[in-house]
């Protein structure tokens, strides 16, 4: 499969997962900082290494 198609499918999968997560938690109360951090994690952020 060409690289472009694979990247597009991965991006779409991430978008759908993120949308599903927010739909499932639509009634949860998150403050702005929590929402920001959750979006970072859902976008693939793993934190910084201590090394």
mmCIF entry with sequence, helices, sheets and N, C-alpha, C, O atoms, coordinates in Angstrom:
data_MODEL
# 
_entry.id   MODEL 
# 
_entity.id                         1 
_entity.type                       polymer 
_entity.pdbx_number_of_molecules   1 
# 
_entity_poly.entity_id                      1 
_entity_poly.type                           'polypeptide(L)' 
_entity_poly.nstd_linkage                   no 
_entity_poly.nstd_monomer                   no 
_entity_poly.pdbx_seq_one_letter_code       
;(UNK)(UNK)(UNK)(UNK)(UNK)(UNK)(UNK)(UNK)(UNK)(UNK)(UNK)(UNK)(UNK)(UNK)(UNK)(UNK)
(UNK)(UNK)(UNK)(UNK)(UNK)(UNK)(UNK)(UNK)(UNK)(UNK)(UNK)(UNK)(UNK)(UNK)(UNK)(UNK)
(UNK)(UNK)(UNK)(UNK)(UNK)(UNK)(UNK)(UNK)(UNK)(UNK)(UNK)(UNK)(UNK)(UNK)(UNK)(UNK)
(UNK)(UNK)(UNK)
;
_entity_poly.pdbx_seq_one_letter_code_can   XXXXXXXXXXXXXXXXXXXXXXXXXXXXXXXXXXXXXXXXXXXXXXXXXXX 
_entity_poly.pdbx_strand_id                 A 
# 
loop_
_entity_poly_seq.entity_id 
_entity_poly_seq.num 
_entity_poly_seq.mon_id 
_entity_poly_seq.hetero 
1 1  UNK n 
1 2  UNK n 
1 3  UNK n 
1 4  UNK n 
1 5  UNK n 
1 6  UNK n 
1 7  UNK n 
1 8  UNK n 
1 9  UNK n 
1 10 UNK n 
1 11 UNK n 
1 12 UNK n 
1 13 UNK n 
1 14 UNK n 
1 15 UNK n 
1 16 UNK n 
1 17 UNK n 
1 18 UNK n 
1 19 UNK n 
1 20 UNK n 
1 21 UNK n 
1 22 UNK n 
1 23 UNK n 
1 24 UNK n 
1 25 UNK n 
1 26 UNK n 
1 27 UNK n 
1 28 UNK n 
1 29 UNK n 
1 30 UNK n 
1 31 UNK n 
1 32 UNK n 
1 33 UNK n 
1 34 UNK n 
1 35 UNK n 
1 36 UNK n 
1 37 UNK n 
1 38 UNK n 
1 39 UNK n 
1 40 UNK n 
1 41 UNK n 
1 42 UNK n 
1 43 UNK n 
1 44 UNK n 
1 45 UNK n 
1 46 UNK n 
1 47 UNK n 
1 48 UNK n 
1 49 UNK n 
1 50 UNK n 
1 51 UNK n 
# 
_struct_asym.id          A 
_struct_asym.entity_id   1 
# 
loop_
_struct_conf.conf_type_id 
_struct_conf.id 
_struct_conf.pdbx_PDB_helix_id 
_struct_conf.beg_label_comp_id 
_struct_conf.beg_label_asym_id 
_struct_conf.beg_label_seq_id 
_struct_conf.pdbx_beg_PDB_ins_code 
_struct_conf.end_label_comp_id 
_struct_conf.end_label_asym_id 
_struct_conf.end_label_seq_id 
_struct_conf.pdbx_end_PDB_ins_code 
_struct_conf.beg_auth_comp_id 
_struct_conf.beg_auth_asym_id 
_struct_conf.beg_auth_seq_id 
_struct_conf.end_auth_comp_id 
_struct_conf.end_auth_asym_id 
_struct_conf.end_auth_seq_id 
_struct_conf.pdbx_PDB_helix_class 
_struct_conf.details 
_struct_conf.pdbx_PDB_helix_length 
HELX_P HELX_P1 AA1 UNK A 3  ? UNK A 24 ? UNK A 3  UNK A 24 1 ? 22 
HELX_P HELX_P2 AA2 UNK A 32 ? UNK A 42 ? UNK A 32 UNK A 42 1 ? 11 
# 
_struct_conf_type.id          HELX_P 
_struct_conf_type.criteria    ? 
_struct_conf_type.reference   ? 
# 
loop_
_atom_site.group_PDB 
_atom_site.id 
_atom_site.type_symbol 
_atom_site.label_atom_id 
_atom_site.label_alt_id 
_atom_site.label_comp_id 
_atom_site.label_asym_id 
_atom_site.label_entity_id 
_atom_site.label_seq_id 
_atom_site.pdbx_PDB_ins_code 
_atom_site.Cartn_x 
_atom_site.Cartn_y 
_atom_site.Cartn_z 
_atom_site.occupancy 
_atom_site.B_iso_or_equiv 
_atom_site.pdbx_formal_charge 
_atom_site.auth_seq_id 
_atom_site.auth_comp_id 
_atom_site.auth_asym_id 
_atom_site.auth_atom_id 
_atom_site.pdbx_PDB_model_num 
ATOM 1   N N  . UNK A 1 1  ? 0.853   -1.181 0.000  1.00 0.00 ? 1  UNK A N  1 
ATOM 2   C CA . UNK A 1 1  ? 0.000   0.000  0.000  1.00 0.00 ? 1  UNK A CA 1 
ATOM 3   C C  . UNK A 1 1  ? 0.900   1.246  0.000  1.00 0.00 ? 1  UNK A C  1 
ATOM 4   O O  . UNK A 1 1  ? 1.846   1.318  0.785  1.00 0.00 ? 1  UNK A O  1 
ATOM 5   N N  . UNK A 1 2  ? 0.625   2.198  -0.846 1.00 0.00 ? 2  UNK A N  1 
ATOM 6   C CA . UNK A 1 2  ? 1.444   3.413  -0.879 1.00 0.00 ? 2  UNK A CA 1 
ATOM 7   C C  . UNK A 1 2  ? 1.433   4.135  0.464  1.00 0.00 ? 2  UNK A C  1 
ATOM 8   O O  . UNK A 1 2  ? 0.456   4.096  1.212  1.00 0.00 ? 2  UNK A O  1 
ATOM 9   N N  . UNK A 1 3  ? 2.542   4.789  0.737  1.00 0.00 ? 3  UNK A N  1 
ATOM 10  C CA . UNK A 1 3  ? 2.725   5.473  2.016  1.00 0.00 ? 3  UNK A CA 1 
ATOM 11  C C  . UNK A 1 3  ? 1.646   6.523  2.282  1.00 0.00 ? 3  UNK A C  1 
ATOM 12  O O  . UNK A 1 3  ? 1.173   6.647  3.411  1.00 0.00 ? 3  UNK A O  1 
ATOM 13  N N  . UNK A 1 4  ? 1.249   7.285  1.245  1.00 0.00 ? 4  UNK A N  1 
ATOM 14  C CA . UNK A 1 4  ? 0.228   8.328  1.412  1.00 0.00 ? 4  UNK A CA 1 
ATOM 15  C C  . UNK A 1 4  ? -1.091  7.749  1.904  1.00 0.00 ? 4  UNK A C  1 
ATOM 16  O O  . UNK A 1 4  ? -1.727  8.306  2.798  1.00 0.00 ? 4  UNK A O  1 
ATOM 17  N N  . UNK A 1 5  ? -1.493  6.638  1.321  1.00 0.00 ? 5  UNK A N  1 
ATOM 18  C CA . UNK A 1 5  ? -2.758  6.017  1.714  1.00 0.00 ? 5  UNK A CA 1 
ATOM 19  C C  . UNK A 1 5  ? -2.665  5.529  3.151  1.00 0.00 ? 5  UNK A C  1 
ATOM 20  O O  . UNK A 1 5  ? -3.603  5.711  3.927  1.00 0.00 ? 5  UNK A O  1 
ATOM 21  N N  . UNK A 1 6  ? -1.564  4.920  3.511  1.00 0.00 ? 6  UNK A N  1 
ATOM 22  C CA . UNK A 1 6  ? -1.379  4.424  4.877  1.00 0.00 ? 6  UNK A CA 1 
ATOM 23  C C  . UNK A 1 6  ? -1.434  5.566  5.872  1.00 0.00 ? 6  UNK A C  1 
ATOM 24  O O  . UNK A 1 6  ? -2.108  5.454  6.896  1.00 0.00 ? 6  UNK A O  1 
ATOM 25  N N  . UNK A 1 7  ? -0.742  6.662  5.599  1.00 0.00 ? 7  UNK A N  1 
ATOM 26  C CA . UNK A 1 7  ? -0.758  7.809  6.501  1.00 0.00 ? 7  UNK A CA 1 
ATOM 27  C C  . UNK A 1 7  ? -2.155  8.408  6.621  1.00 0.00 ? 7  UNK A C  1 
ATOM 28  O O  . UNK A 1 7  ? -2.574  8.807  7.707  1.00 0.00 ? 7  UNK A O  1 
ATOM 29  N N  . UNK A 1 8  ? -2.865  8.467  5.516  1.00 0.00 ? 8  UNK A N  1 
ATOM 30  C CA . UNK A 1 8  ? -4.227  8.999  5.518  1.00 0.00 ? 8  UNK A CA 1 
ATOM 31  C C  . UNK A 1 8  ? -5.136  8.118  6.368  1.00 0.00 ? 8  UNK A C  1 
ATOM 32  O O  . UNK A 1 8  ? -5.943  8.625  7.147  1.00 0.00 ? 8  UNK A O  1 
ATOM 33  N N  . UNK A 1 9  ? -5.008  6.802  6.220  1.00 0.00 ? 9  UNK A N  1 
ATOM 34  C CA . UNK A 1 9  ? -5.833  5.877  7.004  1.00 0.00 ? 9  UNK A CA 1 
ATOM 35  C C  . UNK A 1 9  ? -5.518  5.998  8.499  1.00 0.00 ? 9  UNK A C  1 
ATOM 36  O O  . UNK A 1 9  ? -6.427  5.954  9.329  1.00 0.00 ? 9  UNK A O  1 
ATOM 37  N N  . UNK A 1 10 ? -4.234  6.150  8.844  1.00 0.00 ? 10 UNK A N  1 
ATOM 38  C CA . UNK A 1 10 ? -3.849  6.304  10.251 1.00 0.00 ? 10 UNK A CA 1 
ATOM 39  C C  . UNK A 1 10 ? -4.414  7.605  10.817 1.00 0.00 ? 10 UNK A C  1 
ATOM 40  O O  . UNK A 1 10 ? -4.918  7.642  11.939 1.00 0.00 ? 10 UNK A O  1 
ATOM 41  N N  . UNK A 1 11 ? -4.322  8.661  10.028 1.00 0.00 ? 11 UNK A N  1 
ATOM 42  C CA . UNK A 1 11 ? -4.852  9.954  10.473 1.00 0.00 ? 11 UNK A CA 1 
ATOM 43  C C  . UNK A 1 11 ? -6.358  9.877  10.673 1.00 0.00 ? 11 UNK A C  1 
ATOM 44  O O  . UNK A 1 11 ? -6.882  10.346 11.684 1.00 0.00 ? 11 UNK A O  1 
ATOM 45  N N  . UNK A 1 12 ? -7.044  9.291  9.719  1.00 0.00 ? 12 UNK A N  1 
ATOM 46  C CA . UNK A 1 12 ? -8.495  9.154  9.822  1.00 0.00 ? 12 UNK A CA 1 
ATOM 47  C C  . UNK A 1 12 ? -8.874  8.299  11.028 1.00 0.00 ? 12 UNK A C  1 
ATOM 48  O O  . UNK A 1 12 ? -9.814  8.621  11.755 1.00 0.00 ? 12 UNK A O  1 
ATOM 49  N N  . UNK A 1 13 ? -8.139  7.214  11.235 1.00 0.00 ? 13 UNK A N  1 
ATOM 50  C CA . UNK A 1 13 ? -8.402  6.356  12.395 1.00 0.00 ? 13 UNK A CA 1 
ATOM 51  C C  . UNK A 1 13 ? -8.248  7.129  13.692 1.00 0.00 ? 13 UNK A C  1 
ATOM 52  O O  . UNK A 1 13 ? -9.056  6.970  14.607 1.00 0.00 ? 13 UNK A O  1 
ATOM 53  N N  . UNK A 1 14 ? -7.212  7.970  13.784 1.00 0.00 ? 14 UNK A N  1 
ATOM 54  C CA . UNK A 1 14 ? -7.006  8.782  14.986 1.00 0.00 ? 14 UNK A CA 1 
ATOM 55  C C  . UNK A 1 14 ? -8.114  9.786  15.196 1.00 0.00 ? 14 UNK A C  1 
ATOM 56  O O  . UNK A 1 14 ? -8.557  10.008 16.323 1.00 0.00 ? 14 UNK A O  1 
ATOM 57  N N  . UNK A 1 15 ? -8.559  10.388 14.119 1.00 0.00 ? 15 UNK A N  1 
ATOM 58  C CA . UNK A 1 15 ? -9.639  11.381 14.204 1.00 0.00 ? 15 UNK A CA 1 
ATOM 59  C C  . UNK A 1 15 ? -10.921 10.711 14.676 1.00 0.00 ? 15 UNK A C  1 
ATOM 60  O O  . UNK A 1 15 ? -11.631 11.240 15.532 1.00 0.00 ? 15 UNK A O  1 
ATOM 61  N N  . UNK A 1 16 ? -11.212 9.543  14.113 1.00 0.00 ? 16 UNK A N  1 
ATOM 62  C CA . UNK A 1 16 ? -12.425 8.820  14.509 1.00 0.00 ? 16 UNK A CA 1 
ATOM 63  C C  . UNK A 1 16 ? -12.348 8.365  15.968 1.00 0.00 ? 16 UNK A C  1 
ATOM 64  O O  . UNK A 1 16 ? -13.338 8.439  16.696 1.00 0.00 ? 16 UNK A O  1 
ATOM 65  N N  . UNK A 1 17 ? -11.174 7.895  16.392 1.00 0.00 ? 17 UNK A N  1 
ATOM 66  C CA . UNK A 1 17 ? -10.994 7.471  17.783 1.00 0.00 ? 17 UNK A CA 1 
ATOM 67  C C  . UNK A 1 17 ? -11.207 8.644  18.730 1.00 0.00 ? 17 UNK A C  1 
ATOM 68  O O  . UNK A 1 17 ? -11.889 8.521  19.747 1.00 0.00 ? 17 UNK A O  1 
ATOM 69  N N  . UNK A 1 18 ? -10.613 9.784  18.380 1.00 0.00 ? 18 UNK A N  1 
ATOM 70  C CA . UNK A 1 18 ? -10.733 10.985 19.206 1.00 0.00 ? 18 UNK A CA 1 
ATOM 71  C C  . UNK A 1 18 ? -12.191 11.447 19.276 1.00 0.00 ? 18 UNK A C  1 
ATOM 72  O O  . UNK A 1 18 ? -12.674 11.811 20.349 1.00 0.00 ? 18 UNK A O  1 
ATOM 73  N N  . UNK A 1 19 ? -12.885 11.434 18.154 1.00 0.00 ? 19 UNK A N  1 
ATOM 74  C CA . UNK A 1 19 ? -14.291 11.818 18.123 1.00 0.00 ? 19 UNK A CA 1 
ATOM 75  C C  . UNK A 1 19 ? -15.122 10.866 18.977 1.00 0.00 ? 19 UNK A C  1 
ATOM 76  O O  . UNK A 1 19 ? -16.014 11.294 19.710 1.00 0.00 ? 19 UNK A O  1 
ATOM 77  N N  . UNK A 1 20 ? -14.824 9.581  18.879 1.00 0.00 ? 20 UNK A N  1 
ATOM 78  C CA . UNK A 1 20 ? -15.545 8.586  19.671 1.00 0.00 ? 20 UNK A CA 1 
ATOM 79  C C  . UNK A 1 20 ? -15.303 8.803  21.166 1.00 0.00 ? 20 UNK A C  1 
ATOM 80  O O  . UNK A 1 20 ? -16.232 8.734  21.971 1.00 0.00 ? 20 UNK A O  1 
ATOM 81  N N  . UNK A 1 21 ? -14.034 9.068  21.527 1.00 0.00 ? 21 UNK A N  1 
ATOM 82  C CA . UNK A 1 21 ? -13.704 9.328  22.936 1.00 0.00 ? 21 UNK A CA 1 
ATOM 83  C C  . UNK A 1 21 ? -14.523 10.496 23.473 1.00 0.00 ? 21 UNK A C  1 
ATOM 84  O O  . UNK A 1 21 ? -15.126 10.393 24.541 1.00 0.00 ? 21 UNK A O  1 
ATOM 85  N N  . UNK A 1 22 ? -14.548 11.598 22.741 1.00 0.00 ? 22 UNK A N  1 
ATOM 86  C CA . UNK A 1 22 ? -15.272 12.783 23.222 1.00 0.00 ? 22 UNK A CA 1 
ATOM 87  C C  . UNK A 1 22 ? -16.774 12.553 23.244 1.00 0.00 ? 22 UNK A C  1 
ATOM 88  O O  . UNK A 1 22 ? -17.472 13.091 24.103 1.00 0.00 ? 22 UNK A O  1 
ATOM 89  N N  . UNK A 1 23 ? -17.277 11.758 22.308 1.00 0.00 ? 23 UNK A N  1 
ATOM 90  C CA . UNK A 1 23 ? -18.705 11.421 22.321 1.00 0.00 ? 23 UNK A CA 1 
ATOM 91  C C  . UNK A 1 23 ? -19.041 10.588 23.555 1.00 0.00 ? 23 UNK A C  1 
ATOM 92  O O  . UNK A 1 23 ? -20.071 10.807 24.193 1.00 0.00 ? 23 UNK A O  1 
ATOM 93  N N  . UNK A 1 24 ? -18.179 9.639  23.889 1.00 0.00 ? 24 UNK A N  1 
ATOM 94  C CA . UNK A 1 24 ? -18.418 8.781  25.053 1.00 0.00 ? 24 UNK A CA 1 
ATOM 95  C C  . UNK A 1 24 ? -18.335 9.561  26.366 1.00 0.00 ? 24 UNK A C  1 
ATOM 96  O O  . UNK A 1 24 ? -18.960 9.178  27.355 1.00 0.00 ? 24 UNK A O  1 
ATOM 97  N N  . UNK A 1 25 ? -17.570 10.645 26.380 1.00 0.00 ? 25 UNK A N  1 
ATOM 98  C CA . UNK A 1 25 ? -17.350 11.425 27.600 1.00 0.00 ? 25 UNK A CA 1 
ATOM 99  C C  . UNK A 1 25 ? -17.970 12.819 27.520 1.00 0.00 ? 25 UNK A C  1 
ATOM 100 O O  . UNK A 1 25 ? -17.527 13.747 28.198 1.00 0.00 ? 25 UNK A O  1 
ATOM 101 N N  . UNK A 1 26 ? -18.992 12.954 26.691 1.00 0.00 ? 26 UNK A N  1 
ATOM 102 C CA . UNK A 1 26 ? -19.590 14.265 26.464 1.00 0.00 ? 26 UNK A CA 1 
ATOM 103 C C  . UNK A 1 26 ? -20.183 14.880 27.725 1.00 0.00 ? 26 UNK A C  1 
ATOM 104 O O  . UNK A 1 26 ? -20.282 16.103 27.821 1.00 0.00 ? 26 UNK A O  1 
ATOM 105 N N  . UNK A 1 27 ? -20.579 14.061 28.689 1.00 0.00 ? 27 UNK A N  1 
ATOM 106 C CA . UNK A 1 27 ? -21.185 14.581 29.913 1.00 0.00 ? 27 UNK A CA 1 
ATOM 107 C C  . UNK A 1 27 ? -20.186 14.737 31.056 1.00 0.00 ? 27 UNK A C  1 
ATOM 108 O O  . UNK A 1 27 ? -20.538 15.224 32.130 1.00 0.00 ? 27 UNK A O  1 
ATOM 109 N N  . UNK A 1 28 ? -18.949 14.325 30.823 1.00 0.00 ? 28 UNK A N  1 
ATOM 110 C CA . UNK A 1 28 ? -17.918 14.440 31.859 1.00 0.00 ? 28 UNK A CA 1 
ATOM 111 C C  . UNK A 1 28 ? -17.506 15.901 32.018 1.00 0.00 ? 28 UNK A C  1 
ATOM 112 O O  . UNK A 1 28 ? -17.478 16.665 31.053 1.00 0.00 ? 28 UNK A O  1 
ATOM 113 N N  . UNK A 1 29 ? -17.194 16.262 33.231 1.00 0.00 ? 29 UNK A N  1 
ATOM 114 C CA . UNK A 1 29 ? -16.762 17.631 33.503 1.00 0.00 ? 29 UNK A CA 1 
ATOM 115 C C  . UNK A 1 29 ? -15.242 17.681 33.522 1.00 0.00 ? 29 UNK A C  1 
ATOM 116 O O  . UNK A 1 29 ? -14.602 17.163 34.438 1.00 0.00 ? 29 UNK A O  1 
ATOM 117 N N  . UNK A 1 30 ? -14.670 18.313 32.498 1.00 0.00 ? 30 UNK A N  1 
ATOM 118 C CA . UNK A 1 30 ? -13.224 18.515 32.403 1.00 0.00 ? 30 UNK A CA 1 
ATOM 119 C C  . UNK A 1 30 ? -12.962 20.007 32.419 1.00 0.00 ? 30 UNK A C  1 
ATOM 120 O O  . UNK A 1 30 ? -13.673 20.782 31.780 1.00 0.00 ? 30 UNK A O  1 
ATOM 121 N N  . UNK A 1 31 ? -11.922 20.408 33.165 1.00 0.00 ? 31 UNK A N  1 
ATOM 122 C CA . UNK A 1 31 ? -11.544 21.817 33.085 1.00 0.00 ? 31 UNK A CA 1 
ATOM 123 C C  . UNK A 1 31 ? -10.687 22.022 31.831 1.00 0.00 ? 31 UNK A C  1 
ATOM 124 O O  . UNK A 1 31 ? -10.347 21.058 31.146 1.00 0.00 ? 31 UNK A O  1 
ATOM 125 N N  . UNK A 1 32 ? -10.346 23.256 31.538 1.00 0.00 ? 32 UNK A N  1 
ATOM 126 C CA . UNK A 1 32 ? -9.610  23.565 30.301 1.00 0.00 ? 32 UNK A CA 1 
ATOM 127 C C  . UNK A 1 32 ? -8.270  22.843 30.224 1.00 0.00 ? 32 UNK A C  1 
ATOM 128 O O  . UNK A 1 32 ? -7.883  22.363 29.158 1.00 0.00 ? 32 UNK A O  1 
ATOM 129 N N  . UNK A 1 33 ? -7.561  22.762 31.347 1.00 0.00 ? 33 UNK A N  1 
ATOM 130 C CA . UNK A 1 33 ? -6.243  22.102 31.345 1.00 0.00 ? 33 UNK A CA 1 
ATOM 131 C C  . UNK A 1 33 ? -6.382  20.604 31.114 1.00 0.00 ? 33 UNK A C  1 
ATOM 132 O O  . UNK A 1 33 ? -5.580  20.008 30.395 1.00 0.00 ? 33 UNK A O  1 
ATOM 133 N N  . UNK A 1 34 ? -7.391  19.995 31.716 1.00 0.00 ? 34 UNK A N  1 
ATOM 134 C CA . UNK A 1 34 ? -7.622  18.569 31.517 1.00 0.00 ? 34 UNK A CA 1 
ATOM 135 C C  . UNK A 1 34 ? -7.986  18.289 30.056 1.00 0.00 ? 34 UNK A C  1 
ATOM 136 O O  . UNK A 1 34 ? -7.489  17.335 29.458 1.00 0.00 ? 34 UNK A O  1 
ATOM 137 N N  . UNK A 1 35 ? -8.840  19.114 29.501 1.00 0.00 ? 35 UNK A N  1 
ATOM 138 C CA . UNK A 1 35 ? -9.250  18.953 28.108 1.00 0.00 ? 35 UNK A CA 1 
ATOM 139 C C  . UNK A 1 35 ? -8.034  19.101 27.175 1.00 0.00 ? 35 UNK A C  1 
ATOM 140 O O  . UNK A 1 35 ? -7.884  18.334 26.224 1.00 0.00 ? 35 UNK A O  1 
ATOM 141 N N  . UNK A 1 36 ? -7.177  20.080 27.449 1.00 0.00 ? 36 UNK A N  1 
ATOM 142 C CA . UNK A 1 36 ? -5.972  20.292 26.649 1.00 0.00 ? 36 UNK A CA 1 
ATOM 143 C C  . UNK A 1 36 ? -5.063  19.066 26.705 1.00 0.00 ? 36 UNK A C  1 
ATOM 144 O O  . UNK A 1 36 ? -4.574  18.604 25.674 1.00 0.00 ? 36 UNK A O  1 
ATOM 145 N N  . UNK A 1 37 ? -4.838  18.540 27.913 1.00 0.00 ? 37 UNK A N  1 
ATOM 146 C CA . UNK A 1 37 ? -3.957  17.391 28.078 1.00 0.00 ? 37 UNK A CA 1 
ATOM 147 C C  . UNK A 1 37 ? -4.547  16.145 27.434 1.00 0.00 ? 37 UNK A C  1 
ATOM 148 O O  . UNK A 1 37 ? -3.825  15.376 26.801 1.00 0.00 ? 37 UNK A O  1 
ATOM 149 N N  . UNK A 1 38 ? -5.852  15.938 27.589 1.00 0.00 ? 38 UNK A N  1 
ATOM 150 C CA . UNK A 1 38 ? -6.493  14.789 26.953 1.00 0.00 ? 38 UNK A CA 1 
ATOM 151 C C  . UNK A 1 38 ? -6.365  14.863 25.433 1.00 0.00 ? 38 UNK A C  1 
ATOM 152 O O  . UNK A 1 38 ? -6.107  13.849 24.784 1.00 0.00 ? 38 UNK A O  1 
ATOM 153 N N  . UNK A 1 39 ? -6.540  16.041 24.867 1.00 0.00 ? 39 UNK A N  1 
ATOM 154 C CA . UNK A 1 39 ? -6.383  16.194 23.425 1.00 0.00 ? 39 UNK A CA 1 
ATOM 155 C C  . UNK A 1 39 ? -4.953  15.891 22.995 1.00 0.00 ? 39 UNK A C  1 
ATOM 156 O O  . UNK A 1 39 ? -4.741  15.285 21.945 1.00 0.00 ? 39 UNK A O  1 
ATOM 157 N N  . UNK A 1 40 ? -3.970  16.304 23.789 1.00 0.00 ? 40 UNK A N  1 
ATOM 158 C CA . UNK A 1 40 ? -2.571  16.008 23.460 1.00 0.00 ? 40 UNK A CA 1 
ATOM 159 C C  . UNK A 1 40 ? -2.323  14.506 23.479 1.00 0.00 ? 40 UNK A C  1 
ATOM 160 O O  . UNK A 1 40 ? -1.684  13.969 22.574 1.00 0.00 ? 40 UNK A O  1 
ATOM 161 N N  . UNK A 1 41 ? -2.822  13.831 24.500 1.00 0.00 ? 41 UNK A N  1 
ATOM 162 C CA . UNK A 1 41 ? -2.635  12.384 24.606 1.00 0.00 ? 41 UNK A CA 1 
ATOM 163 C C  . UNK A 1 41 ? -3.347  11.676 23.453 1.00 0.00 ? 41 UNK A C  1 
ATOM 164 O O  . UNK A 1 41 ? -2.798  10.755 22.849 1.00 0.00 ? 41 UNK A O  1 
ATOM 165 N N  . UNK A 1 42 ? -4.557  12.108 23.156 1.00 0.00 ? 42 UNK A N  1 
ATOM 166 C CA . UNK A 1 42 ? -5.302  11.496 22.051 1.00 0.00 ? 42 UNK A CA 1 
ATOM 167 C C  . UNK A 1 42 ? -4.630  11.736 20.700 1.00 0.00 ? 42 UNK A C  1 
ATOM 168 O O  . UNK A 1 42 ? -4.843  10.975 19.756 1.00 0.00 ? 42 UNK A O  1 
ATOM 169 N N  . UNK A 1 43 ? -3.824  12.788 20.606 1.00 0.00 ? 43 UNK A N  1 
ATOM 170 C CA . UNK A 1 43 ? -3.088  13.074 19.374 1.00 0.00 ? 43 UNK A CA 1 
ATOM 171 C C  . UNK A 1 43 ? -1.746  12.371 19.323 1.00 0.00 ? 43 UNK A C  1 
ATOM 172 O O  . UNK A 1 43 ? -1.003  12.527 18.354 1.00 0.00 ? 43 UNK A O  1 
ATOM 173 N N  . UNK A 1 44 ? -1.416  11.583 20.375 1.00 0.00 ? 44 UNK A N  1 
ATOM 174 C CA . UNK A 1 44 ? -0.194  10.792 20.345 1.00 0.00 ? 44 UNK A CA 1 
ATOM 175 C C  . UNK A 1 44 ? 0.928   11.270 21.241 1.00 0.00 ? 44 UNK A C  1 
ATOM 176 O O  . UNK A 1 44 ? 1.998   10.662 21.248 1.00 0.00 ? 44 UNK A O  1 
ATOM 177 N N  . UNK A 1 45 ? 0.723   12.337 21.998 1.00 0.00 ? 45 UNK A N  1 
ATOM 178 C CA . UNK A 1 45 ? 1.757   12.842 22.902 1.00 0.00 ? 45 UNK A CA 1 
ATOM 179 C C  . UNK A 1 45 ? 2.048   11.803 23.972 1.00 0.00 ? 45 UNK A C  1 
ATOM 180 O O  . UNK A 1 45 ? 1.124   11.269 24.587 1.00 0.00 ? 45 UNK A O  1 
ATOM 181 N N  . UNK A 1 46 ? 3.321   11.511 24.200 1.00 0.00 ? 46 UNK A N  1 
ATOM 182 C CA . UNK A 1 46 ? 3.699   10.502 25.182 1.00 0.00 ? 46 UNK A CA 1 
ATOM 183 C C  . UNK A 1 46 ? 4.499   11.072 26.343 1.00 0.00 ? 46 UNK A C  1 
ATOM 184 O O  . UNK A 1 46 ? 4.937   10.316 27.210 1.00 0.00 ? 46 UNK A O  1 
ATOM 185 N N  . UNK A 1 47 ? 4.700   12.364 26.382 1.00 0.00 ? 47 UNK A N  1 
ATOM 186 C CA . UNK A 1 47 ? 5.488   12.960 27.454 1.00 0.00 ? 47 UNK A CA 1 
ATOM 187 C C  . UNK A 1 47 ? 6.937   13.090 27.051 1.00 0.00 ? 47 UNK A C  1 
ATOM 188 O O  . UNK A 1 47 ? 7.335   12.713 25.948 1.00 0.00 ? 47 UNK A O  1 
ATOM 189 N N  . UNK A 1 48 ? 7.707   13.623 27.954 1.00 0.00 ? 48 UNK A N  1 
ATOM 190 C CA . UNK A 1 48 ? 9.138   13.816 27.686 1.00 0.00 ? 48 UNK A CA 1 
ATOM 191 C C  . UNK A 1 48 ? 9.941   12.825 28.480 1.00 0.00 ? 48 UNK A C  1 
ATOM 192 O O  . UNK A 1 48 ? 9.616   12.523 29.628 1.00 0.00 ? 48 UNK A O  1 
ATOM 193 N N  . UNK A 1 49 ? 10.995  12.316 27.868 1.00 0.00 ? 49 UNK A N  1 
ATOM 194 C CA . UNK A 1 49 ? 11.879  11.375 28.520 1.00 0.00 ? 49 UNK A CA 1 
ATOM 195 C C  . UNK A 1 49 ? 12.720  12.086 29.566 1.00 0.00 ? 49 UNK A C  1 
ATOM 196 O O  . UNK A 1 49 ? 13.116  13.235 29.370 1.00 0.00 ? 49 UNK A O  1 
ATOM 197 N N  . UNK A 1 50 ? 12.993  11.418 30.661 1.00 0.00 ? 50 UNK A N  1 
ATOM 198 C CA . UNK A 1 50 ? 13.840  11.989 31.707 1.00 0.00 ? 50 UNK A CA 1 
ATOM 199 C C  . UNK A 1 50 ? 15.304  11.794 31.426 1.00 0.00 ? 50 UNK A C  1 
ATOM 200 O O  . UNK A 1 50 ? 16.148  12.324 32.150 1.00 0.00 ? 50 UNK A O  1 
ATOM 201 N N  . UNK A 1 51 ? 15.628  11.048 30.394 1.00 0.00 ? 51 UNK A N  1 
ATOM 202 C CA . UNK A 1 51 ? 17.039  10.781 30.043 1.00 0.00 ? 51 UNK A CA 1 
ATOM 203 C C  . UNK A 1 51 ? 17.601  11.878 29.184 1.00 0.00 ? 51 UNK A C  1 
ATOM 204 O O  . UNK A 1 51 ? 18.768  11.821 28.796 1.00 0.00 ? 51 UNK A O  1 
# 
